[in-house]
Amino acid sequence: MSDNLYDQLAARFGQDLGRLFASLPDGRRYLYRDVEEVSARFANAVVALGVRPGDRVAVQVEKSIEALMLYLGVIRAGAVFLPLNTAYTPAEVEYFLRDAEPRLFVCDPKRRDALAAIAETAGARLETLGVWTSPDTSAGTLADRALAAPPAFTTVDRGPDDLAAILYTSGTTGRSKGAMLSHDNLASNAKTLVDYWRFSPEDVLLHALPIFHTHGLFTATNTLMMAAGSMILLPRFDADQVLAALPQATVMMGVPTFYTRLLQHPGLTREATKHMRLFISGSAPLLAETHREWQARTGHAILERYGMTETNMNTSNPYEGERIAGTVGFPLPGVQLRITDPETGAPLAVDEIGMIEVKGPNVFKGYWRMPEKTKAEFRPDGFFITGDLGKIDERGYVHIVGRGKDLIISGGFNVYPKEVESEIDALPGVVESAVIGVPHPDFGEGVTAVVVKSPGAPLTEAEVLGALERRLAKFKLPKKVIFVDDLPRNAMGKVQKNILRDTYQSLYAQVARP
Ligand code: AMP
């Protein structure tokens, strides 16, 4: 058997390909036999279009089973799958196509006209993909080619380090970088997660995440397939739809906003979640408060884990044992994790905050066509510098304190936003907060709190500051508290602090020097 990710997955499908792989919102049922045949059709179709092993295939399409089969077909052909966020504008897509130089670019039929010229200038062949409601309905040019192609394909042999995918990081500073992931990066992490989270063929995964991101594509889909389980594939997160599907599911993976939105829904009860064995959260910090409320309402302790596009999953709270709110648990088997001084790289002691560095079969091969950037983000002994700040407590649980670039240096002192946010979030009448540093004429950066209040809460800036004064050192206190209706979030539920920093960049411009 080769190291091709698809071969690794298919080896687990078992003899009975008549088992269910996915139930779809329109009532269709996809069996493992369909997975084999339809992914083979897509592999044949892309090969017929000139895609060779190692070629990139860029894909910007809505979530569908066909999109998942295209992903598997590209992997089977030995090509490199390059998913793009559906929210990207044509101008943004142009950057990715020029940078990655894909042989083939697949988009939704309705976006073809907007993207045709861009694909042409980038030298990529353009094809479209939609949803097959019945096999004789056209679902785009590539889907039609796949339908006409043979349902068998010999998966191309690949070595462990050959590339399977390039995922561009969300790039909140500077250019977005293409993280190169190998077949072994993906297969090894999926195997580890099957064992750690006790996945089995009996599992039914509720899949409501986008599939252009590592969470929905790799953590969710690869792990589920590696266990030969089945999934309920929802086009997107919708609290009503998720609650309607929960009684049939056994596991859900979500971003924290899934959990906060479900908590606002009266349908979330013990009864509705009785059939579930596991709720997993990641991609952004889960508030300890959400963890506690969820447990009180449903009886389930959400399992929080930590990963990133470049590294797949690094840590997880235990399956058995205490899942501690506000921590991301232990390094996964095979993953080495250490905390170092961000300046010197020297290892730090228990409970000291520093840079999180990781090493293991999960860690990517580098940034596409950025050898210097890649070199700068690895230590000579092979550890990847994640850019996340955190600590390991005396029990071995990893805590994330925030992104390194979100660290605030005010008057020469380091302020970790999470520490201030936790204090603000604990105040009555606060829903959530984001603490950022913005240019300040005296302090370099001024600690600034952006706060969402619960509806009608009478909280004032003076009250927030008064409460914090008793709990935090003076240099950590916000210089200003700004109330807003919502915090800006990306598709994965991450608070976009870069947008807040841009919005409030002139906040202290008027402050006169003493
Ligand atoms: P992405 O590459 O889009 O998956 O983003 C990865 C980043 O998300 C990490 O570097 C962390 O900053 C953040 N992240 C992921 N999981 C967690 C978590 N459980 N708690 C806090 N931050 C997280």
Residues whose N, C-alpha, C, O or C-beta is under 5 A from the ligand:
A	BS01	AMP	S281 G282 S283 A284 P285 L286 R305 Y306 G307 M308 T309 V328 T386 D388 I400
